[in-house]
Structures are given as C-alpha cells and as structure tokens.
Amino acid sequence: MKFSYSIVRILLIVFSLLIGLNVNGQTGSKDFTDVVKKWKKDTTASASTELIVRKNYLSVLPVVGYAPANGFLIGGVISLSKLLAPAPTKLSSGMLNFQLTTKKQLIINARSKIYSENNKWFLQGDWRMMFFTQPTYGLGINNSGGNKYLIAVNNLNENDLPLAEPMKFNYLRIYEDAVRKIGSSKWYAGVGVAYDNHFKIVDEKLNTDTASENYFITNHYAYSISKGFDPEEYYTAGFNLDVLTDERDNIANAYKGYYASLSFRINPKFSKSAQTSMLAAYDLRYYLPLSKTQPNKVLAFWTNGTFVIDGNVPYLALPSIGWDTYNRGGRGYIQGRYRGLSMLYTEAEFRFPLRKDGLFGGVLFINNTFAESTTAKLFDKAAPGAGAGFRMKMDKAARVNLTVDLGYGLDHSSGIYFGMQEAF
C-alpha cells in the first residue's frame, strides 16, 4: 500500500511539472516522435498530421510493475491504427494487451474496430485468454466501508479486504460482431457471436464442511447452486442482434460526434454447463467540442448498461465493473468490485490541452455505477468515482495518446490506470 501511494505522489509531481512546460509554447501539432527527433537533433521533416491510406500507425507501451496480490508483472500494450481506404472511409484500430505475473497470471487481450471501404461494413472484436485470479464481492452496491484503502494498479488488486472472496479461474472470451450500413443512412445492423467460458474455477474461501470452524459459503457458490450451474465450470454461447451508428471523427480519440449501439444477446442451452438466457445492452457516447481554436478541448459523455431480461447467467459472466471492451469503466475501483444481475454506468470527462502544440493534455472525470442484486433494485444504491489524468500524444495523425489516470471511489478506494487511447 505504501508503494502504491508513493507512485501516486510521484505521478502528481510529474503531472504538476508537465503543466508548467511551455503552456503557451509553439502552435501546431507535436507527438512523442517529434520529441525523440529533437533529442537526436534530427532535422528531417516531421510526419504529416494527415492520415495516409494503408499506412500502419503503431504505438507501443511497455508495462512493468508490482502488486502484492499479483507479484511482479511485465507486459505491454500495442496500438495499431490504419486507414484501409481513402475518405470517406473511417480510421480502423486494434489493440493488443498482455501481462504476465510471478503469481502465474497470464492475461492476453486483443480488441479491434475495423471499417471497410466507404464504411460499408463495421467489424468489432474482443478476444481474451486469461489465467486469472480475482476476488469477488457479491452482487449489487455493497459498500459498508468495504472499500477502505482498496487500491488497484491497471485493474489488478493490490490488497484484499475482509469482504473479498478470492477466486482463481481461467477465462476465454470470443466476441465478434459484423454490421452493415443500411442504405445511405447513418445506421448499421448485423449479427455477432458471443462466447464466455469460465473453467477450472477455484473458490478459495469456500468451505462446505458444516462441522468446521471455517465453514463459509461464498456468494459465487450460493448463486451457482441456486441457479443450477456447476460452480467449477460454466459457459454462455450465443449470438447478438446489433444496431448502431457511429459519427465520431476518430475512434481512438474523438473530438466531436457521437456513437450509439443497441444489442440483444441470445444464449441457447447447448449442454449441462450452459443455460438459456437473453441480455440487452446499450452504449451511448457523445463528444462536445468546446473551442474552435483548440479542437482537443472536449466535454465527453458515456453511458452503458447490460440487463438480464430472461433466464439465468453464470455468476462470473454477469455484468461487472471494469469488464467492458477496453477495461476502462469504473476508474476509482478495481475490476470486478461491483457485479449485478443488471448494471448501468455513466461517466463525464473534460479533456483539455496542456500545451498549444498538443503534446501534453489532461482530463478530469466523474462516474457512477449502479448494480442490481437479489435484494436491491438497480437504482437503490450508487458507487460514484472521480479523478484526473495525464495524456501524452504518441501519434498525432492517429490521435493515439499514452494515458495515466488516478481514480478515487467510496471509502478511500483508489486506482492507477495506464493505457493507450482514451477511456472512451
């Protein structure tokens, strides 16, 4: 815990120094590549801010850290952006994230958003393979001081609480959606596949021996048994019906526009490890530009929700904070801190430049999470969060930023989040 708060102090000092760096400096556009060129005294012309068709815009962020619950971790984030065809085709992007820890955790995430020529087709993918450990905390917004001094580094928990129920599990996720433009409208419609498989689940706090002084029934076990799931392995497999529109000017870092999607997921029963269920999900994002001369000064809004409308969904597959496509929701809490039969999330973020050349920027954000449990309705309780972040432009043409955020939640819950591209 002392290690983590030292990181916070260091980042705040660095953030303060960067704010003071030539805020009224030269105009134009600058990224990390330009800084490296200046250090090397390279006088060749800087790259253009105009996107070049089929050129790869690649950014790499190494990750090295330590968390008591995870050990030492190493990994990296690779962001790739590419314009597959001339305008009006939109920019496509992909991201690969991997982490390896000394406590035998392996995390591999691959996400993609691809536009075909003239935006006729739009494909979205979210593929994951995880050999993972993560505590769960029951359903709904169950605070009662249960977040006190809870710290996260990139969504990996740094310390456990009495409320935590530690678990080990392997997880395979395959989400792939393909939608096609409806005539000349701004709307797309299509289908997708969705597969979640949790296996080799070890509920470490569980003890079903009623004669033992350590007898304890976890939330995961109680839910699984009551809903008829094997508490050691289960999966959901089905298909999505999707409708969406995307009028953002850039996927990785929008300065203006909006995005809206509605999806219905239908999971048939294929074997005894699965059950029939239906879920509905929405995602709304809006970007309001605040300055004509500084297009990167933006007020951004985001809300999303997932609702179980029929059948039963396995415990670890229920909607949970921080398990969105890019693991960026709920800054201020660790991933999985809140889980519900249904969940709704809202966030607002103010994005602003720290230099006129756009090399450094900052954000201020607030968010709120609502989760339904078996005893509480969706809006009975809330888990708010807030924080600030620093941005450094890695690629000015693709608008890819290196991101560092400090988030705070209820009862001293806090988190440090490193990433590539914006939170939403």
C-alpha positions as CSV (number, residue, x, y, z in Angstrom):
1,M,0.0,0.0,0.0
2,K,2.9,2.4,0.8
3,F,4.4,1.5,-2.6
4,S,1.2,2.5,-4.4
5,Y,0.7,5.8,-2.6
6,S,4.4,6.6,-3.4
7,I,3.5,6.1,-7.1
8,V,0.6,8.4,-6.7
9,R,2.7,11.2,-5.2
10,I,5.4,10.8,-7.9
11,L,2.8,10.9,-10.7
12,L,1.2,14.0,-9.2
13,I,4.6,15.8,-9.1
14,V,5.3,14.8,-12.7
15,F,1.9,16.0,-13.7
16,S,2.5,19.3,-12.0
17,L,5.8,19.8,-13.7
18,L,4.4,19.0,-17.1
19,I,1.6,21.5,-16.6
20,G,4.3,24.1,-16.3
21,L,6.1,23.2,-19.5
22,N,5.6,25.9,-22.0
23,V,1.8,26.1,-21.9
24,N,2.0,29.0,-24.3
25,G,4.6,27.3,-26.5
26,Q,4.6,26.9,-30.2
27,T,1.4,26.2,-32.1
28,G,0.9,23.3,-34.5
29,S,0.9,19.6,-33.6
30,K,3.6,17.6,-31.9
31,D,3.8,14.0,-30.7
32,F,6.4,11.8,-29.0
33,T,8.2,11.0,-32.2
34,D,8.9,14.7,-32.7
35,V,10.4,14.9,-29.1
36,V,12.7,11.9,-29.9
37,K,13.7,13.6,-33.2
38,K,14.6,16.8,-31.2
39,W,16.7,14.8,-28.7
40,K,18.6,13.2,-31.5
41,K,18.9,16.6,-33.3
42,D,17.3,15.0,-36.3
43,T,16.4,17.8,-38.8
44,T,14.3,15.8,-41.2
45,A,10.8,17.0,-41.7
46,S,8.2,15.8,-39.2
47,A,5.5,13.4,-40.2
48,S,2.3,14.9,-41.6
49,T,-0.9,15.0,-39.4
50,E,-2.8,13.8,-42.5
51,L,-3.6,10.1,-42.5
52,I,-2.0,8.1,-45.3
53,V,-4.1,5.2,-46.7
54,R,-2.8,1.8,-45.6
55,K,0.0,3.2,-43.5
56,N,0.4,1.5,-40.1
57,Y,0.3,3.9,-37.2
58,L,1.9,1.9,-34.4
59,S,2.4,2.8,-30.7
60,V,3.9,0.6,-28.0
61,L,3.7,1.0,-24.2
62,P,5.7,-1.4,-22.0
63,V,4.3,-2.2,-18.6
64,V,6.4,-3.1,-15.5
65,G,5.0,-3.1,-12.0
66,Y,4.3,-4.9,-8.7
67,A,1.2,-5.7,-6.7
68,P,1.2,-7.8,-3.6
69,A,-1.7,-9.9,-4.8
70,N,-0.2,-10.5,-8.2
71,G,3.6,-10.3,-7.7
72,F,5.8,-8.6,-10.3
73,L,4.2,-8.1,-13.6
74,I,5.6,-7.3,-17.0
75,G,3.7,-6.8,-20.3
76,G,2.8,-4.2,-22.8
77,V,0.2,-2.5,-24.9
78,I,0.4,-2.3,-28.7
79,S,-2.0,0.1,-30.5
80,L,-2.3,-0.1,-34.3
81,S,-4.4,2.3,-36.4
82,K,-4.9,2.1,-40.1
83,L,-6.9,3.8,-42.8
84,L,-7.9,0.9,-45.1
85,A,-9.3,3.1,-48.0
86,P,-9.5,6.8,-49.0
87,A,-12.0,9.2,-47.5
88,P,-14.8,8.9,-46.5
89,T,-13.6,5.6,-45.0
90,K,-13.0,6.0,-41.3
91,L,-9.9,5.0,-39.4
92,S,-9.7,1.4,-38.1
93,S,-7.9,0.5,-34.9
94,G,-6.7,-2.5,-33.0
95,M,-5.1,-3.1,-29.6
96,L,-3.1,-6.0,-28.1
97,N,-2.6,-6.1,-24.4
98,F,-0.6,-8.7,-22.5
99,Q,0.6,-9.1,-18.9
100,L,2.5,-11.9,-17.1
101,T,2.8,-12.0,-13.3
102,T,5.0,-14.0,-10.9
103,K,1.8,-15.4,-9.4
104,K,1.1,-17.4,-12.5
105,Q,-1.3,-14.9,-14.1
106,L,-1.4,-14.6,-17.9
107,I,-3.6,-12.0,-19.5
108,I,-3.9,-11.6,-23.2
109,N,-6.5,-9.2,-24.8
110,A,-7.0,-8.4,-28.4
111,R,-9.6,-5.8,-29.5
112,S,-10.4,-4.4,-32.9
113,K,-12.7,-1.9,-34.7
114,I,-12.5,-2.1,-38.5
115,Y,-14.1,-0.1,-41.2
116,S,-14.2,-1.4,-44.8
117,E,-14.1,0.8,-47.8
118,N,-16.6,3.7,-47.7
119,N,-17.7,2.4,-44.3
120,K,-19.9,-0.2,-45.8
121,W,-19.0,-2.8,-43.1
122,F,-18.0,-2.3,-39.5
123,L,-16.4,-5.1,-37.5
124,Q,-15.8,-5.2,-33.8
125,G,-13.9,-7.9,-31.9
126,D,-13.0,-8.6,-28.3
127,W,-10.9,-11.7,-27.7
128,R,-9.3,-12.7,-24.4
129,M,-7.5,-15.6,-22.8
130,M,-6.8,-15.3,-19.1
131,F,-5.3,-17.5,-16.5
132,F,-6.5,-15.3,-13.7
133,T,-7.1,-14.6,-10.0
134,Q,-9.6,-12.0,-8.8
135,P,-11.7,-11.6,-5.7
136,T,-15.5,-11.1,-5.9
137,Y,-17.6,-9.1,-3.5
138,G,-21.2,-10.3,-4.0
139,L,-24.0,-8.7,-6.0
140,G,-25.1,-5.1,-6.0
141,I,-23.5,-1.9,-4.5
142,N,-22.4,-3.4,-1.1
143,N,-20.2,-0.8,0.5
144,S,-20.5,-0.6,4.3
145,G,-16.9,0.6,4.5
146,G,-15.8,-2.4,2.4
147,N,-13.6,-0.3,0.0
148,K,-11.4,1.2,2.7
149,Y,-7.9,1.6,1.3
150,L,-8.7,-0.7,-1.7
151,I,-6.0,0.0,-4.3
152,A,-5.7,-1.0,-8.0
153,V,-2.9,-0.9,-10.5
154,N,-4.3,-1.4,-14.1
155,N,-7.4,-3.1,-12.6
156,L,-5.2,-5.7,-10.7
157,N,-6.0,-5.6,-7.0
158,E,-3.1,-4.7,-4.6
159,N,-4.7,-5.6,-1.3
160,D,-7.6,-7.8,-0.1
161,L,-10.4,-6.9,2.3
162,P,-12.5,-9.0,4.7
163,L,-15.4,-8.5,2.2
164,A,-13.3,-10.1,-0.6
165,E,-13.8,-13.7,-1.7
166,P,-10.7,-14.7,-3.6
167,M,-11.0,-16.8,-6.7
168,K,-8.8,-18.5,-9.3
169,F,-10.2,-19.2,-12.8
170,N,-9.4,-19.5,-16.5
171,Y,-11.4,-17.4,-18.9
172,L,-11.8,-17.5,-22.7
173,R,-13.9,-14.7,-24.3
174,I,-14.7,-14.5,-28.0
175,Y,-16.8,-11.6,-29.1
176,E,-17.0,-10.7,-32.8
177,D,-19.7,-8.6,-34.4
178,A,-20.2,-7.6,-38.1
179,V,-22.7,-4.9,-39.1
180,R,-23.5,-3.5,-42.5
181,K,-24.6,0.0,-43.4
182,I,-28.3,0.3,-44.0
183,G,-28.6,2.0,-47.5
184,S,-27.4,5.6,-47.4
185,S,-28.3,6.1,-43.7
186,K,-26.0,6.6,-40.8
187,W,-27.2,3.3,-39.2
188,Y,-25.8,-0.2,-39.3
189,A,-27.4,-3.5,-38.5
190,G,-25.9,-7.0,-38.2
191,V,-25.2,-10.0,-36.1
192,G,-22.3,-11.4,-33.9
193,V,-21.2,-14.3,-31.9
194,A,-20.5,-14.2,-28.2
195,Y,-18.8,-16.9,-26.1
196,D,-17.8,-16.7,-22.5
197,N,-16.1,-19.8,-20.9
198,H,-15.0,-19.8,-17.2
199,F,-13.3,-23.1,-16.2
200,K,-11.0,-24.5,-13.6
201,I,-12.8,-22.2,-11.1
202,V,-11.4,-22.4,-7.5
203,D,-13.4,-20.6,-4.9
204,E,-10.7,-20.2,-2.3
205,K,-12.7,-19.0,0.6
206,L,-15.4,-21.7,0.2
207,N,-15.7,-24.3,2.9
208,T,-18.9,-26.5,2.8
209,D,-18.0,-28.6,5.9
210,T,-20.6,-27.6,8.4
211,A,-18.6,-29.1,11.3
212,S,-15.6,-26.9,10.5
213,E,-15.0,-23.6,12.4
214,N,-14.0,-22.2,9.0
215,Y,-17.4,-23.1,7.4
216,F,-18.2,-20.4,4.8
217,I,-20.5,-20.3,1.7
218,T,-19.3,-17.7,-0.8
219,N,-21.6,-15.6,-2.9
220,H,-20.4,-17.3,-6.1
221,Y,-21.1,-20.8,-4.7
222,A,-24.5,-19.8,-3.3
223,Y,-25.6,-18.2,-6.6
224,S,-24.3,-21.0,-8.8
225,I,-26.1,-23.7,-6.8
226,S,-29.3,-21.8,-6.6
227,K,-29.3,-21.2,-10.4
228,G,-28.2,-24.8,-11.3
229,F,-24.7,-24.0,-12.5
230,D,-21.6,-26.2,-11.8
231,P,-19.6,-23.9,-9.5
232,E,-16.3,-25.2,-11.1
233,E,-17.1,-24.6,-14.8
234,Y,-19.7,-23.0,-17.0
235,Y,-20.1,-21.1,-20.2
236,T,-22.5,-19.0,-22.3
237,A,-22.5,-19.2,-26.0
238,G,-24.9,-17.4,-28.3
239,F,-25.4,-14.7,-30.9
240,N,-26.0,-10.9,-31.0
241,L,-28.5,-8.8,-32.9
242,D,-26.9,-5.4,-33.3
243,V,-28.0,-1.9,-34.4
244,L,-25.5,1.0,-34.2
245,T,-24.5,4.4,-35.5
246,D,-21.0,5.9,-35.3
247,E,-20.5,9.6,-36.2
248,R,-17.2,10.1,-34.2
249,D,-14.4,11.8,-36.1
250,N,-11.9,9.4,-34.7
251,I,-12.3,6.0,-32.9
252,A,-9.2,6.3,-30.7
253,N,-9.7,9.9,-29.6
254,A,-12.9,11.7,-30.7
255,Y,-13.0,15.5,-30.8
256,K,-16.7,15.6,-31.9
257,G,-19.5,13.4,-32.9
258,Y,-21.4,10.5,-31.2
259,Y,-21.8,6.7,-31.0
260,A,-24.8,4.7,-30.1
261,S,-25.5,1.0,-30.1
262,L,-28.2,-1.5,-29.0
263,S,-27.6,-5.2,-28.8
264,F,-29.6,-8.2,-27.9
265,R,-27.7,-11.4,-26.9
266,I,-29.5,-14.7,-27.1
267,N,-27.8,-17.7,-25.4
268,P,-29.3,-21.1,-26.2
269,K,-28.6,-24.2,-23.9
270,F,-26.1,-26.4,-25.7
271,S,-25.1,-28.6,-22.8
272,K,-25.5,-29.0,-19.0
273,S,-22.8,-26.4,-18.4
274,A,-25.0,-23.7,-20.0
275,Q,-28.5,-22.3,-19.7
276,T,-30.8,-20.4,-21.9
277,S,-30.7,-16.6,-21.3
278,M,-31.3,-13.3,-23.0
279,L,-29.5,-10.0,-22.4
280,A,-29.9,-6.5,-23.7
281,A,-27.1,-3.9,-23.8
282,Y,-26.7,-0.3,-24.9
283,D,-23.7,2.0,-25.3
284,L,-24.1,5.8,-25.8
285,R,-21.2,8.3,-26.3
286,Y,-21.3,12.0,-27.1
287,Y,-18.4,14.4,-27.7
288,L,-19.0,18.2,-27.4
289,P,-16.1,20.4,-28.7
290,L,-15.6,23.5,-26.6
291,S,-13.2,25.5,-28.7
292,K,-12.8,26.2,-32.4
293,T,-9.1,27.0,-32.0
294,Q,-8.4,24.1,-29.7
295,P,-10.2,21.0,-31.1
296,N,-8.8,18.8,-28.3
297,K,-10.7,20.7,-25.7
298,V,-13.7,18.4,-25.3
299,L,-16.5,17.5,-23.0
300,A,-17.2,13.8,-23.4
301,F,-20.1,11.7,-22.0
302,W,-20.5,8.0,-21.8
303,T,-23.3,5.7,-20.5
304,N,-23.7,1.9,-21.0
305,G,-25.8,-0.8,-19.5
306,T,-26.3,-4.6,-19.6
307,F,-29.6,-6.1,-18.4
308,V,-30.5,-9.8,-17.9
309,I,-34.1,-9.9,-19.3
310,D,-34.7,-13.7,-19.3
311,G,-33.1,-16.8,-18.0
312,N,-30.0,-17.3,-15.8
313,V,-26.5,-16.1,-16.4
314,P,-23.4,-17.6,-14.6
315,Y,-22.0,-15.6,-11.8
316,L,-18.7,-14.6,-13.4
317,A,-20.5,-13.8,-16.7
318,L,-22.8,-11.3,-15.0
319,P,-22.2,-7.6,-15.9
320,S,-19.4,-6.3,-13.7
321,I,-17.4,-3.1,-13.4
322,G,-14.2,-2.8,-15.4
323,W,-15.1,-5.7,-17.7
324,D,-16.0,-3.5,-20.7
325,T,-14.2,-4.0,-24.0
326,Y,-11.1,-1.9,-23.0
327,N,-11.4,-2.4,-19.2
328,R,-11.8,1.4,-18.8
329,G,-15.1,1.7,-16.9
330,G,-15.2,2.4,-13.2
331,R,-11.9,4.3,-12.7
332,G,-11.5,4.5,-8.9
333,Y,-12.3,0.9,-8.3
334,I,-10.7,-2.5,-9.0
335,Q,-12.1,-4.6,-11.8
336,G,-14.9,-6.8,-10.6
337,R,-15.6,-4.7,-7.4
338,Y,-19.3,-4.4,-8.3
339,R,-21.3,-7.0,-10.1
340,G,-25.1,-7.3,-10.7
341,L,-28.0,-9.1,-12.3
342,S,-28.1,-5.9,-14.3
343,M,-25.7,-2.9,-14.4
344,L,-25.8,0.7,-15.6
345,Y,-22.8,3.0,-15.8
346,T,-22.4,6.8,-16.5
347,E,-19.3,9.0,-17.0
348,A,-18.4,12.5,-17.9
349,E,-14.9,13.7,-18.8
350,F,-13.4,17.1,-19.5
351,R,-10.4,16.8,-21.9
352,F,-8.0,19.7,-22.3
353,P,-4.6,20.5,-23.8
354,L,-1.6,21.5,-21.5
355,R,0.4,22.8,-24.5
356,K,-0.6,24.6,-27.7
357,D,1.3,22.0,-29.7
358,G,-0.9,19.2,-28.3
359,L,1.9,17.1,-27.0
360,F,0.6,17.0,-23.4
361,G,-3.0,17.0,-22.2
362,G,-5.1,16.4,-19.2
363,V,-8.5,15.0,-18.2
364,L,-10.9,15.4,-15.3
365,F,-13.6,12.8,-14.9
366,I,-16.6,11.7,-12.7
367,N,-18.5,8.4,-13.0
368,N,-21.3,6.5,-11.3
369,T,-22.1,2.8,-11.2
370,F,-25.5,1.1,-10.4
371,A,-25.9,-2.6,-9.9
372,E,-29.0,-4.8,-9.2
373,S,-28.9,-7.6,-6.7
374,T,-31.4,-10.2,-5.4
375,T,-32.4,-7.8,-2.6
376,A,-31.9,-4.4,-4.1
377,K,-33.2,-2.7,-7.3
378,L,-30.9,-1.2,-9.9
379,F,-31.0,2.5,-8.6
380,D,-31.3,1.8,-4.9
381,K,-27.6,2.5,-4.4
382,A,-24.7,4.0,-6.3
383,A,-20.9,3.9,-6.4
384,P,-19.5,7.2,-7.6
385,G,-15.9,7.8,-8.7
386,A,-13.8,10.7,-9.8
387,G,-10.3,11.5,-10.8
388,A,-7.7,13.2,-13.1
389,G,-5.4,12.0,-15.8
390,F,-2.4,13.0,-17.9
391,R,-2.1,12.5,-21.7
392,M,1.0,12.4,-24.0
393,K,0.4,12.2,-27.7
394,M,2.1,9.2,-29.2
395,D,0.9,9.6,-32.7
396,K,-0.6,12.9,-33.9
397,A,-2.1,11.5,-37.2
398,A,-4.0,8.7,-35.5
399,R,-4.5,10.8,-32.3
400,V,-3.3,8.0,-30.1
401,N,-2.4,9.1,-26.6
402,L,-0.5,7.5,-23.7
403,T,-2.8,7.7,-20.7
404,V,-2.2,7.8,-17.0
405,D,-5.2,8.2,-14.7
406,L,-5.7,8.5,-10.9
407,G,-9.2,7.5,-9.8
408,Y,-10.9,7.6,-6.4
409,G,-14.1,6.0,-5.2
410,L,-16.0,5.4,-2.0
411,D,-14.3,4.7,1.3
412,H,-10.8,5.5,0.1
413,S,-10.9,3.1,-2.9
414,S,-8.3,4.2,-5.5
415,G,-6.7,3.1,-8.7
416,I,-3.8,3.9,-11.0
417,Y,-4.5,3.2,-14.7
418,F,-2.0,3.1,-17.5
419,G,-3.2,2.7,-21.1
420,M,-3.2,3.6,-24.8
421,Q,-6.1,5.5,-26.4
422,E,-8.8,7.3,-24.5
423,A,-11.0,5.7,-21.9
424,F,-14.0,6.1,-24.3
